[in-house]
């Protein structure tokens, strides 16, 4: 394995919308990272990942949907305009947001389809990182309410959103437990 790949894997981390610049991620670049995602391992080649990419005016529609869900789901005494604004701003600070959708084929246990989709997202994340694009996977409580908005089939569900944008942050190694704490040897 090349040292460049090892460094990319070790330095991949969550970069949040507040750190994104206003530079647009081109459609071609987004397709490039989706191509990387599409090469993930998949049992029986079910390829259960599906992606809905929001950019441009699509980001406004997504931000408006989150605002609507917050307003509808929050009792009046608990409603905070600041939280509604922050919910919208997180989407609008992004150059793109990708809805990560799981297509449950029925041919395999759902956990295998979910694991394959998570591998696809990691491929996407590593490809984006290699191109200087930051991102993070978010799973807000309202994702279960996005099926109609995303036009998902009955056997599909949204399992998260991947926020993306160019940034100026310096790379740094991930903060993880030492390998000794997660490995047991049987020889």
Buried (B, 14 or more C-beta within 10 A) or exposed (E): EEEEEEEBEEEBBEBBBEBBEEEEBEEEBBEBBBEBBBEBEBBEEBBBBBBBBBBEEBBEEBBEBBBBBBEEEEEEEEEEEEEBEEBBEBBEBBBBBBBBBBBBBEEBEEEBBBBBBBBBBBBBBBBBBBEEBBBBBBEBEBBEBBBEBBEBEEEBBBBBBBBBBBBEEEEEEEEEEEEEEEEEEEE
